[in-house]
Amino acid sequence: MSEVTSKGLSGPAFKPVDPMAIPKMDFPSKTRILRVGILGFGTVGSGVYRMLLDNRDAVSQKIGFSAEVVRIGIKNRDKPRELPADLFTTDLDSIVDDPQIDVILELIGGVDPAGALVERALKNGKSVVTANKELMAKEGSRLVHLAKDRGLDLHYEAAVGGGIPVIQPLKHQLAGNDVLKMMGILNGTTNYILTKMTEEGADFNDVLVEAQAKGYAEADPTNDVDGFDTSYKIAILASIAFGRQVPVAGIYREGIRKIGREDIHYAGVLGYVIKLLGVVQPIEKDRLLVRVHPTLLPKNHQLASVSGVYNALWVHGDFVGDLMFSGRGAGSDPTASAVVGDLIDVGRNLAIGGQGSAIPWEQSIETEPIESLETEYYLRLIVQDRPKVLGQIAMILGEDNVSLAAMEMRVLDPEAKLGEIVFLTHRCKEGDFRRAIAEIEKSDIVEKVCSWIRVEC
C-alpha cells in the first residue's frame, strides 16, 4: 500500500496555504454597513433597536461588518421619542422601496398592512425578518416561496416562543425526524392565568384583571384567552414540521374562559394540572389533527411544571425521542433576541454573497376534524343527590361507548339534594363523547353539565 505523505500519492509536494495570504472578501459597498429598516416601534421594535445599540460590537463581529438602523416606520409622529426625529417616518412604503436598505424587520403584527409590506420588500430584493405569527400562519407558504424564488432570506424565529429557539431546530436539526407528536404551551398570558388559579385557588376573572394590571394581558384579551394566539403559533410549527401549510381555519380552537377554580381543584386531586395546549398529531401521511384547547396534563409530564409567563414546546420524534424547549416566550427582550439573531443570519449570508436560506412549505395540508380525536375526558356535573344517579349516568355514557375510569363526588346542598360529580373516562372517540354529553344534558337527573376537558394520555 502506498504511504500517504505531504506529497500525496503521486503528485507534487503539497504546499500548505498561508492563511494570511488569503485575500479578504471585498464586500460590495452596499453591504459594508448592513442597512436596516424597522417597521413598527412598539415593545418589540424598541427592544430590537436597544439591543442593536447596546450589543453593537458583538453584532458587528458576528456579521463581519456593522449593522445600522437607518429608518423606522411608525404610525404616530406626534408621540414623544428620544431618538432623532429624522429617523422616523409614517410612510412605510418608502422604507421597503428604499434601494439603500438591505434588510426589513417587520414588527407591526397582523396581516394588514404587514403582509403587503413584506411582499413588497421581497419583490424589491430585500431580505425580511418578521416576528408576525398571524402573518406567517396565514400567508407563510406564499411569502417563503417568494423569498426562495428571489434568493432572499425570510426568517421568523420570533414569531413563536419569543426568545426560545424552536423554529430553527425544526427547520434544520430535527428535519430528519418524523414528528410523531408535538405539544406546546405557547401563550404566556393564559399560562400565567392558569398558574395563578392553580397556586391561589383564584377565579379566572380576578386573575385576568391582575394580568392586565401587570401588562401580561391586553385590555382586550380575546387573542390570548380564546386561543387565537396559540393557534397561529401551532400552525407555523406544524407547517414547518410537516412541510405543508396548515390552514388556520382547520385548527380546532377553544380558550380558557370556561375553566373554573373547581376544575383546577379536581384536576389536582386526580393528579393533573390544566394547561392551554397547542397539539399536532399526524393521522395519515397527508392529514393532521391540529388542536388548541385546555388540557389535563399528568403532573409528571415535562410540560406540567412550566409555570407563569413561560412557554415551552415538547416534541416527540421517531429518532430523537422526547425533546423540550422552554423559556420566556414573550416580551421586549426575549423577542428582540430572536429578531436580532435572525438579522445576524441574514447579515452573514449577505457577507458571503450566498443565496437566501428560505425553506418553503408546500401548499395546504388536510386537517382532521376534532370529532375523530381519541383521548380520555374529564367531566364535571351537578346532579340530583338520590339513589341510582350514578348508575343512570354510567348507562347513558356506556350507550355511546364511553366508560368510566375514576370518580370524585361531594354533596353541594343537602336541603336541595344536589351533588357534584367529577368523572374521568377511559380513552374514547370525541364524537362518541359529545353524543353522550348531549344525552346527559337532556336527563332529568342532571341539573348542569359544568365542564368537560380533554385529558392528555
N, C-alpha and C positions, 0 to 999 in steps of 0.2 A: 504494500500500500504506500502511495506517495506521502511524504511528510508535508504537512501544510506549514509554510513559513511565511515570512513577510513578503517573499517573492510570489506567493500564490502557488498554484500547481505547476505552472509552466511559464507564465508571462514575466514581464519586467518587474523589478523590485517595487513594492508598494511604498509610496511616499506619503506619510501622514500629512493631513492638511492642517496648516496653522490657523486656529480659529480667528486670530486677529487679522488674518489676511482675507477673510470672507467679507466682501463688500456689504455695507449696511443697506437695507431696503430703502430705496428712495420713494417715500410715500408721496402720492400726489399732493400738491399744495393744499387742496381742499381738505385733506384728512390729516394734516399736521396738527390741526386742532379739530377735535370731534365736536361739531357744532350741533347743539341740541335745542329743539323746540319743545316746550311743555304745553299741553292743552289741559287746562284746569289747575287751579292753585288753591284747592281746599286742603283738607287734612293730609291727604296723600301727596299732592303736588308740592306743598310747602315742606313736607318731610323729605321728599326726594331732593329738593333744592338745598336744604340744610345739610343733608348727607353728602351731596356732591361738593359742597363748600367745606365742610368740616374734614372730610376724608380726601381732599383734592389730591394730595401727593400719592396716597395709596391707589386711588383710582387711576391716576396717570401712569403709575408704574405698571399696573396690571394690564392696561390697554397698550401702552407703548408710547402714548402721547396724551396730551391733556384733553379733558372734556369740558366744554364751556356752554352754559345755558345762555343762548343769545336772544330768545323770545319766549314770552309766557302769555298764553291766551287765557283771558278771564271774561266773566260775564259783566262785572260791575267795576267801572273805572273809578267811581267815587269812593270806594271802600279804602280807608287809610291803610297804607302799606309802607314798610320800612325800606324796601328796595327802590332803586331809581325808577321813576315813572316811565322812562322811555323803554324799559324792559318789557312793559306790559302792553297788550293790545286786546281790544274786543273783536277785532277782525281775525277770526280763527282761520279762515281760508288763506289769509296772507302768510300764515306760518307754514301750512302744508304746501303752499305754492312757492315758497322762497327757495331759489336754487342753491343758496349758500348753506342751508340747513341740511345736515346729513341724516339725523335720526329724530323721529317724533315720539314723544312719550304721551300717550293718550290716557289721561287721568280724570276724565269727565264723568264717566259712568253712563249707563243706559245705552239705548240703541240710536236715539236721535238727539243731537246731530253727530254723535261719536262715530257711528258706522260709516256715514258718508265721508267724514274727515279721514278716517283710517283708509278707506278705499282710495280716496283722492291722493293721500300721501304715498301709498304703494304705487299708484299709477304714475306718480311723479318721480318714482325711483328712490324713495326714501324707505329705509327700514323702520319698523314700528315696534315699540314696547308698550303693552297695554296692561292695565290692572282691571279691565272691564269684564266681569264674569257674565253679565247678561248678554253683552255683545258676542262674546266667544261661544256662549251656549247656543245662541240663536243663529249666528252668522259665521261661526268659526270655520266650517268647512270651505265656504266660498272664499273667505279672506285669506286663509292659509294657502289655498290653491293659487290665489292671485299673487301672493308673495313668492311662492315657489316658481311660478311661471316667469317671474321677473328677476329671479336670482337674488331675492332680498330676504332679510330676516323678519319674522313676526314672532315675538316672544311674549309670553303671558303668564309667567310663573306667579305673579302677584294676584292673578285672578282667583286663585284657590289657595286658602290656607295662609294668607299673609306672608310671613317670613318663613313658613315651613316649606322646605324643598320637596314638593310632591310631583310637580309637572315633569321636571327633567328626569327623575328616576323612572317614571312611567314611559317616557319617550325613549329613553336610552338604556339604562342599566337593567331594567326589568322587561325590556321589549322582547326578549327571547322566551319569556314565560307565557303560558296560557293563564290568564287571570280566572280563577275558579269562583272567587267571591271578593267583593270589596265593600267595606262599610266605613262611613265617616261621620264624625261629629264635626260639622263644617260651618257652624254658626255660633259665634261666641255669645251673642245675646241670649239665645234660647238655652245654651248650656249654663250660663250664669243664672238664669231664672230657675231652671230645674235643680241646680246645685243648691241654691238658697232655699228652695222649697223642701229639699231633702234634709238639709242640715238644720233648718229652723222650724220646719213644720208650718211654713207660711203659705198664704193663699197666692194664687197666680197674680191677681190684680195688684196686690200690695207689693209684690216683688217687682212687677213690671214698672210701677211708679218709681220705685227705688232705682231700678236700672236706668230709667230715663233721667232721673236726677243726677246720676253719676256719669251720664254720657255714654253708657253701654247700649242704650236703646234709643231709637229715633222718636221724635214726637208722634209720628205715625209709624207704629212698629209692625205694620202689616207684612212688609217684605221679610222680616225675620221670623216673627212668631207664627205666621201662616205657612212657612216653609218655602217661599219663593226663592230666597237666597240660597238655601241648601239645594234646591232643585237645579238651579243654574250651575252650581259647582259640581254636583254629581254628574250632570250632563257632560261637562267638559272632561272630567276624569274618565267617564265611561267611553266617551268618544276617542280619547287617546288610547285607552287600554285595548279597545276592540277595533280601532281603525276605521270607524264609521260614525258619522254624525248622529248622535242620539237626539231625537226631536223632544224639545221641552214639553210639548203637548202630550207626548207618550209616557211621561213620568207621572206615576200616581203621587199625589201630594196631599198631605194632611198636617196641620200645625199642632200647637200645644195648648191652645186656649181651653180645651175641654179637660185637661189634666187637673184633677183636684188633689188637695193635700191628703184626702183619704186614699187615693190611688197610690200616692208616694208612700204612704204608711204601709199599706198592704203589700206593695211591691217589696219593701224592706223586710217585712215579716216572712215573706215567701222566698227570700234570698236573692232579690233582684234590685236593680236601680232602673230609673226611667231616663232615657236619653232620646233626643230627636236625632234620628239617623238618616243618612242617605245610603241606600243599599243597591248594589248592582249584582245580578246573577245571570250568567248565560243559561238560556233554556235549551236552545239548539244552536247550530253553527251560526245562523243568521238571525237569531232572535234573543232579546234580552228582557229581563224583568227588572225595571228600574223604579225605585220607590223611595218616598220621603215620608216619614211618619214617626210618632213617638213609639218607642220600643222598650219592652222589659229586657234588660241585659243581665245575665248572671253576674253576681258580684265578683267572680273570679275572672271575668273576661278582661282583656287588656284595656278595652275602651271604657270600662266601668269606672275606673279611677281618674279619668280625665275630667277635671272639675273647673268651675269658674268660667272665665272667658277663653280658656284654652280650647284649641281644636286638635283633632287627630284623624289620621286615616289608617285603617287596618286593611292590609292586602294579603290574600292567600293565593299564591302562585303554585303551579304544578311542580316546579323545580325548586324555587326559592323557599317554599313553605310560607310561614306566617311572618309578616313584617308590619311594623307600626311606625308612623311618623307623627310627632306631636310637637306642639309649641304654641306660641302666641299667634292666633290666627287672624288678627285684625289690628287696626291702629296705625298711627302715622309711622312709627319707627320700623316695626316688622314689615309692613308693606313696602316702605321705602327701600328696605334692604333687598327685597326681591326685585324691585324695579331696577335698582342700580346694578344688581348682579346681572340682570338681563342686558342692561346697557353696556356693561363691560364685555359681555359675549359679542354683542354687535360690533363694538369697537375693535376687538381682537380680530374679528372676521374682516372688517374693513382694512385693518393694518396689513394683512397678508394678501389682500385683493381676492379673497375667496368668494365663492358663490354663497348665497343665503342658505341657512340651515333649516328652513321651514319644512316641517314634516306634515304633509297634507293628510286629512281624513277623507275618506270616500263619502259618498252621499248617504242619505238616511238609512238607518238600520231599523228593522221592525221591532216593535216593543210588545211585550206580553201584557194582557190585562191583569189587574190585581186579583181578580177572582180565581186565577189559576195558582196563586201562591199556596204553598203547603207549609204550615208552621203551627205552633201552639198559640193559644189565646188566653188572655186574662179577661174576666167578665165580672162586673160588679152590679148587683141588683138590689133593689128594695122590694121586699116580698111580704106577704101576709104571714104572720107568725102563727101557723096552725099545722096540725098533722098532715103528713103526706105531701107537703110542699116540695121537699127535696126530690122525692120520687117523681113527681109530676114534671118538674123541670128537667130532671135527668132523662125522662122519657121523651120530652119534646126535642131535646138535643140529640138523643140517640136516633130518632127518626130521620135526622139529617146527617147521620154518620159522624156525630161529634160525641166523643166520650170524655169523661171527667178524670183528671189526674190528681187534683188537690182541691181543698176547700177551706175557707175560713168564714166564720159567721159570728154575729152578735145581735142582741136584742136592741133595737133602736128606741122603741116606745112601747112599754108593757101595756099601757092603757089602750092605745090604738092597735095593739097587737101587730106591730111592724118590726121586721128584722132586716138585717143587711147580710147578704151572702156574697162571697167572692169565690170564683172558681178559676182553676187553671185547667185547660183542656189538654188532651193528648194532641199530637200532630193531626191536622185535618186540612181539607181544602177550604180556602176563604169563601168560595161560592157556597159551599155547604154551610159554613158557619153563619154567613149572612142570612141564609134562608131560615136557619134555626132562630136567630135573633128576631127576625120578623114574626115568627110564630110565638116566641116568648112575649113580645110586646102586645100581642092580642090576648094573652092569657089573663083570666080574671084573678089569678093568684099573684101576679107580678104588678106591683104598683109603678115601678120605674126601672128602665134599663139605664143605669147611671153612666156607665162607660164600658168600653171594651178596647183592649190594646193588644197588639201583636207581641209575641214573645220570641226572642231570638233563641233558636235551639240548634 
